[in-house]
């Protein structure tokens, strides 16, 4: 089973709203990721968690705040977003972090389509 | 030079033919290579991964890796209209361990 679930599927929010995206996996994976994807572009890495600790922050604006409450869950808290933040937000997980002598395959969830008005 | 390069396409292939998708990468120390398929409006789906030089086959898909020439390719045999999608090449770069670097994707269209 390689399932990663994400909720909600769609989200419309105003620039003053606070909302959260949720991601869950039950594969025992210890690395989890948030990506942002704009139309006709590849996924763009935002955050990486390894063993529930933030490992990589790709200089993401503070209006995006990640949280990893436990090894199966990953949240992305959103506040004061801009219209240009509208995109598909993807969660992914892998058994562990990709390493220099090998890598662990990343499996993506279905994504949350976010529209900021 | 981009770290991972793909021809954006569209690549048009007749149904039943072999579709050949190519990807080059700049970091000679890269170890791990992935192919994802992405339908419009959907998330990427992992279809192949390859870590060693040579060919790796899975059903109609074959991934080929040539580390000396720094390219990785994906062959799709007996192409079907359902194979029409964007194919993303992804590489774990030696200099960017812990991150997968994606190419910009090749749009494949299978014509009936």
Contacts between the chains, C-beta under 8 A, distances in Angstrom:
chain1	res1	chain2	res2	distance
A	2	B	46	7.8
A	41	B	104	7.1
A	42	B	88	5.8
A	42	B	102	3.7
A	42	B	103	6.6
A	42	B	104	5.6
A	42	B	105	5.9
A	43	B	44	6.6
A	43	B	88	7.8
A	43	B	102	5.8
A	45	B	99	6.0
A	45	B	100	7.7
A	48	B	98	6.3
A	48	B	99	7.3
A	50	B	98	7.7
A	55	B	98	6.4
A	56	B	98	6.2
A	56	B	99	6.8
A	88	B	43	7.5
A	90	B	43	5.6
A	90	B	44	7.5
A	97	B	97	7.7
A	97	B	98	4.6
A	98	B	32	6.4
A	98	B	92	4.3
A	98	B	97	6.5
A	98	B	98	5.7
A	98	B	99	7.0
A	98	B	100	6.1
A	99	B	92	7.9
A	99	B	97	6.1
A	99	B	98	7.6
A	100	B	29	7.7
A	100	B	31	6.6
A	100	B	94	6.0
A	100	B	97	4.9
A	101	B	31	6.4
A	102	B	31	6.3
A	102	B	32	6.2
A	102	B	51	6.3
A	103	B	31	6.6
A	103	B	32	3.3
A	103	B	34	7.9
A	103	B	49	7.7
A	103	B	51	7.3
A	103	B	92	4.4
A	103	B	100	7.5
A	105	B	34	6.7
A	105	B	46	5.6
A	105	B	49	5.3
A	106	B	34	7.6
A	106	B	46	7.0
A	106	B	100	6.2
A	107	B	46	6.1
A	108	B	36	7.9
A	108	B	43	4.4
A	108	B	44	5.1
A	108	B	45	7.2
A	108	B	46	7.7
A	109	B	43	6.3
A	110	B	42	7.2
A	110	B	43	5.2
A	111	B	42	7.6
A	111	B	43	4.6
